[in-house]
Amino acid sequence: MTASAARRAPGPGRLAIQFGVAFALAMLAMGVIVFLVAEERIAQRIDDALQVHVTKFLRPVATGPASDADVIARIQEWQRRKMLSERTYLFYDATGRLVAGRLDLAAPQPGYSDVTFMGGGRKPQKGRALATRRPDGSLFVVVQHSEAAASLRALLPSVVAAIFVSALLVGLAATILFARLTARRLAETQAAADAIAQGDLTRRIPSDRLDGMFAVQAESLNRMLDRMEDMVNAQRQFSSHLAHDLRTPLTRLRGLLTAETAEADRVRLLERAERECASIITIFDALLRLAEIETGRHPSAVRDLPLRAMLEDIAETMEPVIADAGCALELGRLEPVRVRGDADLFNQMIVNLLENVVTHTPAGTRATLSLEQAGESALIAIDDDGPGLAEGERDRVLLPFERGKGSGLRRGSGLGLAITRAIVRFHQGSLELADNAPGLKVRIRLPALPDAVPAA
């Protein structure tokens, strides 16, 4: 694939076309609905007008209800005043004979009806009639000529069609414009993805010109890219540290194996070579252990753990080791707290932290191990009065192969705290390093079992 093909700007695409077609169909449906509603409204207005005129011509007189003569007189008076009108009034006697009115129309049935009559003798015309039967059997009829309504109905489709076409054109133009704007914004995301694919992990999606869901999406993708960059950089640093930590024992081992020694020194030479091999194996064992814990492949045996008893056993085991290094371990307050966890991992977590006291603090350092109930958590604390760690180093030393600046000449794989943090995360806990002024505070919080939480 060429670079130009890879960076081709996206067109409107099927989504925009589908949206445009859907919009056109919606406009068509709306036009049909408007036409039907308008037609219904016109018919209703005609019927309402007919009822108004029936009421007007049949209104009572001063002496009571209007008689047939009163109605006929009103029709004749209207005829004298209106030579041309879109409305006609007819009166039929009880036999159906036309008594008043100038329209040649057979007496219709009572109620509303569509009628056809001869308009001025020229051609048949259509109209809408309302016939009202009177008590004596006579019939009063109002006929609304349909020329005006027909003209309006004839005009209505054209108006609706014009509105439909205008709305359709505006909608399609808006759809195309929206598709182009969307494609332009997505092109920036595509450009950033292409740059990252070519190795530029610092590239980000510019969000200063975006708003709404595009800005939220860009910020989310940028956070993901930040995380990916951190992971790649951490992997690079991990590889670099691993190569460095393996190079030293391997170089020493090579020197031992290539050195010319007397027969009497060979046993001592082999012992030193064995120690260097053991150092290399220790590093790989720690890496394997870290990978198993972080990926969940560790053969875990989770059960209820009585932390106070376990910490007392670990302290009893580690106290001679710490004393041999010229340091001291004391037990602080140990509350009866229980958690769910893996006993082997828990032991390794505490031993790693105590071994750090042996490895990275000078003789005369005193460490205190304590356990407290903190709300719904078990709080394990290891405090020492050693040199401690600078604030900027406390997060860094939790990464694999990272060490404090004061431990350059001291032994240690640089994996102890990384394994400890992985074990804490395995137990859904948290690990915090803080200043003890002087020394270092290590705080581990693990979820306590409900029966260990005191009642409020």
C-alpha positions as CSV (number, residue, x, y, z in Angstrom):
1,M,0.0,0.0,0.0
2,T,1.4,3.4,-0.9
3,A,1.6,6.3,1.5
4,S,-1.0,8.2,-0.6
5,A,-3.4,5.3,-0.3
6,A,-2.9,5.0,3.4
7,R,-3.5,8.7,4.0
8,R,-6.4,9.0,1.6
9,A,-9.0,11.4,3.0
10,P,-12.3,9.6,3.8
11,G,-15.3,10.5,1.6
12,P,-18.9,10.9,2.7
13,G,-19.2,7.1,2.8
14,R,-22.3,4.9,3.0
15,L,-23.4,6.2,6.4
16,A,-23.9,9.7,4.9
17,I,-25.7,8.3,1.9
18,Q,-27.9,6.1,4.1
19,F,-28.7,9.1,6.2
20,G,-29.5,11.2,3.2
21,V,-31.9,8.5,1.8
22,A,-33.5,8.1,5.2
23,F,-34.0,11.9,5.4
24,A,-35.5,12.0,1.9
25,L,-37.9,9.2,2.8
26,A,-38.8,11.0,6.0
27,M,-39.5,14.2,4.1
28,L,-41.6,12.3,1.6
29,A,-43.7,10.7,4.4
30,M,-44.0,14.1,6.0
31,G,-45.2,15.6,2.8
32,V,-47.9,12.9,2.4
33,I,-49.0,13.4,6.0
34,V,-49.2,17.2,5.5
35,F,-51.2,16.7,2.4
36,L,-53.7,14.3,4.0
37,V,-54.0,16.5,7.1
38,A,-54.6,19.6,5.0
39,E,-57.2,17.9,2.9
40,E,-59.0,16.7,6.0
41,R,-58.9,20.2,7.5
42,I,-60.3,21.7,4.3
43,A,-63.2,19.2,4.3
44,Q,-63.8,19.9,8.0
45,R,-63.9,23.6,7.5
46,I,-66.4,23.2,4.7
47,D,-68.7,21.0,6.9
48,D,-68.4,23.5,9.8
49,A,-69.3,26.4,7.5
50,L,-72.4,24.5,6.2
51,Q,-73.5,23.9,9.8
52,V,-73.1,27.6,10.6
53,H,-75.3,28.6,7.6
54,V,-78.0,26.1,8.5
55,T,-78.2,27.5,12.0
56,K,-78.3,31.0,10.6
57,F,-81.2,30.4,8.2
58,L,-83.2,28.2,10.6
59,R,-82.8,30.6,13.5
60,P,-86.1,31.3,15.4
61,V,-88.2,34.4,14.9
62,A,-89.6,36.6,17.7
63,T,-92.8,34.5,17.9
64,G,-91.1,31.1,18.0
65,P,-89.4,28.6,15.6
66,A,-89.0,29.7,12.0
67,S,-91.8,28.5,9.7
68,D,-91.4,27.3,6.2
69,A,-92.5,30.7,5.0
70,D,-89.8,32.4,7.1
71,V,-87.1,30.1,5.7
72,I,-88.3,30.6,2.1
73,A,-88.4,34.4,2.6
74,R,-84.8,34.4,3.9
75,I,-83.7,32.4,0.8
76,Q,-85.4,34.8,-1.5
77,E,-83.9,37.8,0.3
78,W,-80.5,36.3,0.0
79,Q,-81.0,35.6,-3.7
80,R,-81.9,39.2,-4.3
81,R,-78.7,40.4,-2.6
82,K,-76.4,37.8,-4.0
83,M,-76.3,37.2,-7.7
84,L,-73.1,35.2,-7.6
85,S,-72.0,33.1,-4.7
86,E,-70.0,30.0,-3.9
87,R,-72.9,28.9,-1.7
88,T,-76.6,28.1,-2.6
89,Y,-79.7,27.6,-0.4
90,L,-82.5,25.3,-1.4
91,F,-85.9,24.5,0.2
92,Y,-88.0,21.4,-0.7
93,D,-91.5,20.7,0.5
94,A,-92.6,17.4,2.0
95,T,-93.1,15.9,-1.4
96,G,-89.5,16.7,-2.5
97,R,-90.6,19.5,-4.9
98,L,-88.1,22.5,-5.0
99,V,-89.9,25.5,-3.6
100,A,-87.0,28.0,-3.2
101,G,-83.5,28.2,-4.6
102,R,-82.0,28.5,-8.1
103,L,-80.1,25.2,-8.4
104,D,-81.4,22.3,-10.4
105,L,-80.7,19.5,-7.9
106,A,-82.7,16.5,-6.7
107,A,-83.5,16.6,-3.0
108,P,-80.5,14.9,-1.3
109,Q,-80.7,12.7,1.8
110,P,-80.6,14.4,5.2
111,G,-77.1,15.0,6.5
112,Y,-73.8,15.7,4.7
113,S,-73.4,14.4,1.1
114,D,-71.4,15.1,-2.0
115,V,-73.6,16.3,-4.8
116,T,-73.3,16.9,-8.6
117,F,-75.3,19.6,-10.3
118,M,-75.4,21.6,-13.5
119,G,-73.6,24.9,-13.0
120,G,-75.3,27.5,-15.1
121,G,-76.2,24.9,-17.6
122,R,-72.7,24.6,-18.9
123,K,-71.2,21.5,-17.3
124,P,-71.7,19.3,-14.2
125,Q,-70.1,20.6,-11.1
126,K,-69.5,19.1,-7.7
127,G,-70.3,20.4,-4.3
128,R,-70.8,19.6,-0.7
129,A,-74.4,19.6,0.7
130,L,-75.9,19.6,4.2
131,A,-79.7,18.7,4.2
132,T,-81.8,19.3,7.3
133,R,-85.2,17.7,7.7
134,R,-87.8,19.9,9.3
135,P,-90.7,18.7,11.6
136,D,-93.3,19.1,8.8
137,G,-91.2,16.9,6.4
138,S,-89.8,19.8,4.4
139,L,-86.1,19.9,3.6
140,F,-83.6,22.8,3.9
141,V,-80.4,22.3,2.0
142,V,-77.2,24.3,1.9
143,V,-74.8,23.6,-1.0
144,Q,-71.2,24.7,-1.0
145,H,-69.8,24.9,-4.5
146,S,-66.4,23.1,-4.7
147,E,-64.6,25.4,-7.1
148,A,-62.7,27.2,-4.4
149,A,-62.0,24.0,-2.5
150,A,-61.0,22.2,-5.7
151,S,-58.7,25.0,-6.6
152,L,-57.2,24.8,-3.1
153,R,-56.9,21.0,-3.3
154,A,-55.3,21.3,-6.7
155,L,-52.8,23.9,-5.4
156,L,-52.0,21.8,-2.3
157,P,-50.0,19.1,-3.9
158,S,-47.8,21.6,-5.7
159,V,-47.2,23.5,-2.4
160,V,-46.4,20.2,-0.5
161,A,-44.2,19.1,-3.3
162,A,-42.3,22.4,-3.3
163,I,-41.8,22.2,0.4
164,F,-40.7,18.6,0.1
165,V,-38.2,19.3,-2.6
166,S,-36.8,22.3,-0.7
167,A,-36.5,20.4,2.5
168,L,-34.9,17.5,0.7
169,L,-32.3,19.6,-1.0
170,V,-31.5,21.4,2.3
171,G,-31.4,18.1,4.1
172,L,-29.1,16.5,1.6
173,A,-26.8,19.6,1.6
174,A,-26.7,19.5,5.4
175,T,-26.0,15.7,5.3
176,I,-23.1,16.2,2.8
177,L,-21.7,19.1,4.8
178,F,-21.9,17.1,8.0
179,A,-20.3,14.1,6.3
180,R,-17.4,16.3,5.1
181,L,-16.9,18.0,8.4
182,T,-16.9,14.6,10.1
183,A,-14.5,13.2,7.6
184,R,-12.2,16.2,8.1
185,R,-12.2,15.6,11.9
186,L,-11.6,11.9,11.5
187,A,-8.8,12.6,9.1
188,E,-6.8,14.1,12.0
189,T,-7.4,10.9,14.0
190,Q,-6.3,8.8,10.9
191,A,-3.2,11.0,10.5
192,A,-2.2,10.4,14.2
193,A,-2.8,6.7,13.8
194,D,-0.6,6.5,10.7
195,A,2.2,8.4,12.5
196,I,2.0,6.1,15.5
197,A,2.0,3.1,13.2
198,Q,5.3,4.4,11.7
199,G,6.8,4.6,15.1
200,D,6.1,8.2,16.4
201,L,4.6,7.3,19.8
202,T,4.6,11.0,20.8
203,R,1.9,11.9,18.2
204,R,-1.5,12.8,19.6
205,I,-4.9,13.8,18.2
206,P,-5.3,17.6,18.3
207,S,-8.4,18.3,20.4
208,D,-8.3,22.1,20.6
209,R,-10.4,22.5,17.4
210,L,-12.9,19.7,18.4
211,D,-16.0,19.8,20.6
212,G,-18.8,17.5,21.7
213,M,-18.3,13.8,21.2
214,F,-15.3,14.4,18.9
215,A,-13.4,16.1,21.7
216,V,-14.4,13.4,24.2
217,Q,-13.3,10.7,21.7
218,A,-10.0,12.5,21.0
219,E,-9.2,12.9,24.7
220,S,-10.1,9.2,25.4
221,L,-7.8,8.1,22.5
222,N,-5.0,10.4,23.7
223,R,-5.2,8.9,27.2
224,M,-5.0,5.4,25.6
225,L,-2.0,6.6,23.6
226,D,-0.3,8.0,26.7
227,R,-0.8,4.6,28.3
228,M,0.6,2.8,25.3
229,E,3.6,5.1,25.2
230,D,4.3,4.5,28.9
231,M,4.0,0.8,28.4
232,V,6.4,0.8,25.4
233,N,8.9,3.0,27.3
234,A,8.6,0.7,30.3
235,Q,9.2,-2.3,28.1
236,R,12.3,-0.6,26.6
237,Q,13.6,0.3,30.0
238,F,12.9,-3.2,31.2
239,S,14.8,-4.8,28.4
240,S,17.7,-2.3,29.0
241,H,17.8,-3.0,32.7
242,L,17.5,-6.8,32.1
243,A,20.4,-6.7,29.7
244,H,22.5,-4.6,32.1
245,D,21.7,-6.9,35.1
246,L,22.5,-10.0,33.2
247,R,25.7,-8.6,31.6
248,T,27.5,-8.1,34.9
249,P,27.2,-11.7,36.2
250,L,27.7,-13.1,32.7
251,T,30.9,-11.0,32.2
252,R,32.2,-12.2,35.6
253,L,31.3,-15.8,34.7
254,R,33.1,-15.5,31.4
255,G,36.2,-14.1,33.1
256,L,36.2,-17.0,35.5
257,L,35.9,-19.6,32.8
258,T,38.6,-18.1,30.6
259,A,41.1,-17.3,33.4
260,E,44.2,-19.4,33.7
261,T,44.3,-20.9,37.2
262,A,46.4,-23.5,39.0
263,E,45.0,-26.9,39.7
264,A,44.6,-26.1,43.3
265,D,42.4,-23.0,42.6
266,R,39.9,-24.8,40.3
267,V,37.6,-25.8,43.1
268,R,37.3,-22.2,44.3
269,L,36.9,-21.1,40.7
270,L,34.0,-23.5,40.1
271,E,32.3,-22.3,43.3
272,R,32.5,-18.7,42.2
273,A,31.2,-19.7,38.8
274,E,28.3,-21.5,40.4
275,R,27.4,-18.4,42.5
276,E,27.3,-16.3,39.3
277,C,25.0,-18.9,37.6
278,A,22.9,-18.9,40.7
279,S,22.6,-15.1,40.5
280,I,21.5,-15.3,36.9
281,I,19.0,-18.0,37.7
282,T,17.6,-16.0,40.6
283,I,16.9,-13.1,38.3
284,F,15.0,-15.3,35.9
285,D,13.1,-17.0,38.7
286,A,12.1,-13.6,40.0
287,L,11.0,-12.5,36.5
288,L,9.0,-15.7,36.0
289,R,7.4,-15.2,39.4
290,L,6.5,-11.6,38.5
291,A,5.0,-12.6,35.2
292,E,2.9,-15.4,36.8
293,I,1.5,-13.0,39.4
294,E,0.7,-10.1,37.0
295,T,-0.9,-12.4,34.4
296,G,-2.9,-14.5,36.9
297,R,-1.1,-17.7,36.0
298,H,0.1,-18.2,39.6
299,P,-1.3,-21.5,41.0
300,S,-3.2,-19.7,43.8
301,A,-4.7,-21.3,46.9
302,V,-6.9,-18.4,48.2
303,R,-8.3,-18.9,51.7
304,D,-8.9,-17.0,54.9
305,L,-5.7,-15.7,56.4
306,P,-5.2,-14.8,60.0
307,L,-2.7,-11.9,59.5
308,R,-1.6,-11.5,63.1
309,A,-0.4,-15.1,63.4
310,M,1.3,-15.0,60.0
311,L,3.1,-11.8,60.7
312,E,4.4,-13.2,64.1
313,D,5.7,-16.3,62.3
314,I,7.4,-14.2,59.6
315,A,9.0,-11.8,62.2
316,E,10.3,-14.8,64.1
317,T,11.9,-16.2,61.0
318,M,13.4,-13.0,59.7
319,E,14.6,-11.5,63.0
320,P,17.9,-13.5,63.0
321,V,18.5,-12.5,59.3
322,I,18.0,-8.8,60.1
323,A,20.1,-9.1,63.3
324,D,23.0,-10.6,61.2
325,A,22.9,-7.4,59.1
326,G,23.3,-5.3,62.2
327,C,19.7,-4.1,62.1
328,A,16.7,-4.8,64.5
329,L,13.1,-5.8,63.9
330,E,10.4,-4.9,66.4
331,L,6.7,-5.9,66.4
332,G,4.3,-3.1,66.9
333,R,0.5,-3.3,67.5
334,L,-0.9,-6.4,65.8
335,E,-4.7,-6.5,65.7
336,P,-6.7,-9.6,64.9
337,V,-7.5,-9.0,61.2
338,R,-8.4,-11.6,58.6
339,V,-8.2,-11.3,54.8
340,R,-8.8,-13.6,51.8
341,G,-5.5,-14.4,50.1
342,D,-2.8,-16.7,49.1
343,A,-0.5,-17.6,52.1
344,D,2.6,-18.2,50.0
345,L,2.3,-14.9,48.1
346,F,1.5,-13.1,51.4
347,N,4.7,-14.5,53.0
348,Q,6.8,-13.5,50.0
349,M,5.4,-10.0,50.1
350,I,6.4,-9.4,53.7
351,V,9.7,-11.2,53.4
352,N,10.6,-9.0,50.3
353,L,9.9,-5.8,52.3
354,L,12.0,-7.0,55.3
355,E,14.8,-8.1,53.0
356,N,14.9,-4.6,51.6
357,V,15.6,-3.4,55.2
358,V,18.6,-5.8,55.3
359,T,19.8,-5.0,51.8
360,H,19.3,-1.2,51.5
361,T,19.7,0.2,55.0
362,P,22.9,0.6,57.1
363,A,23.7,-1.3,60.3
364,G,21.9,0.1,63.3
365,T,18.6,0.6,61.4
366,R,15.5,-0.3,63.4
367,A,12.3,-1.5,61.6
368,T,8.8,-1.9,63.1
369,L,6.1,-4.3,61.7
370,S,2.5,-3.6,62.7
371,L,-1.1,-4.5,61.7
372,E,-4.2,-2.4,62.2
373,Q,-7.9,-2.4,61.3
374,A,-8.6,0.6,59.1
375,G,-12.3,0.7,58.3
376,E,-12.9,-2.2,55.9
377,S,-9.2,-2.7,55.2
378,A,-6.3,-4.4,56.9
379,L,-3.4,-1.9,57.2
380,I,0.1,-3.5,57.3
381,A,2.9,-1.1,58.1
382,I,6.7,-1.5,58.0
383,D,8.5,1.6,59.3
384,D,12.3,2.0,59.5
385,D,14.7,4.8,60.5
386,G,17.1,4.2,57.6
387,P,18.1,6.7,54.8
388,G,14.7,6.4,53.2
389,L,13.9,7.4,49.6
390,A,13.5,10.8,47.9
391,E,10.0,11.7,47.0
392,G,10.7,11.4,43.3
393,E,12.1,7.8,43.7
394,R,9.2,6.2,45.6
395,D,7.1,5.4,42.5
396,R,10.1,4.6,40.3
397,V,11.5,1.9,42.6
398,L,8.2,-0.1,42.3
399,L,9.1,-0.8,38.6
400,P,11.2,-3.8,37.7
401,F,15.0,-3.4,37.9
402,E,14.6,0.1,39.4
403,R,16.6,0.9,42.6
404,G,17.1,3.8,44.8
405,K,20.1,6.1,44.1
406,G,21.8,5.0,47.4
407,S,21.8,1.3,46.5
408,G,24.2,1.2,43.6
409,L,26.8,-0.9,45.3
410,R,24.4,-3.1,47.2
411,R,23.2,-6.5,46.1
412,G,19.6,-7.1,45.0
413,S,17.9,-7.9,41.7
414,G,15.7,-4.8,41.7
415,L,12.6,-7.0,41.4
416,G,11.6,-7.3,45.0
417,L,9.3,-4.2,45.2
418,A,7.9,-4.9,41.7
419,I,6.9,-8.4,42.9
420,T,5.5,-7.0,46.1
421,R,3.3,-4.5,44.2
422,A,2.1,-7.3,41.9
423,I,1.2,-9.4,45.0
424,V,-0.7,-6.5,46.5
425,R,-2.6,-5.9,43.3
426,F,-3.4,-9.7,43.1
427,H,-5.2,-9.2,46.4
428,Q,-7.0,-6.0,45.3
429,G,-4.9,-3.9,47.6
430,S,-2.7,-0.9,47.4
431,L,0.9,-0.2,48.2
432,E,2.3,3.2,49.3
433,L,5.8,4.4,50.1
434,A,6.1,7.5,52.3
435,D,8.6,9.5,54.3
436,N,9.2,8.4,57.9
437,A,11.4,11.3,58.7
438,P,13.9,9.7,58.9
439,G,13.5,6.5,57.1
440,L,10.8,4.9,55.0
441,K,7.1,4.1,55.6
442,V,5.6,1.2,53.7
443,R,1.8,0.9,53.8
444,I,-0.2,-2.0,52.4
445,R,-3.9,-2.0,52.5
446,L,-5.8,-5.2,51.8
447,P,-9.6,-5.8,51.9
448,A,-10.5,-7.2,55.3
449,L,-13.1,-9.9,55.7
450,P,-16.5,-8.6,56.9
451,D,-16.5,-10.5,60.1
452,A,-13.2,-8.7,61.0
453,V,-14.8,-5.3,60.7
454,P,-15.9,-4.1,64.1
455,A,-19.6,-3.0,64.5
456,A,-20.3,0.7,64.4
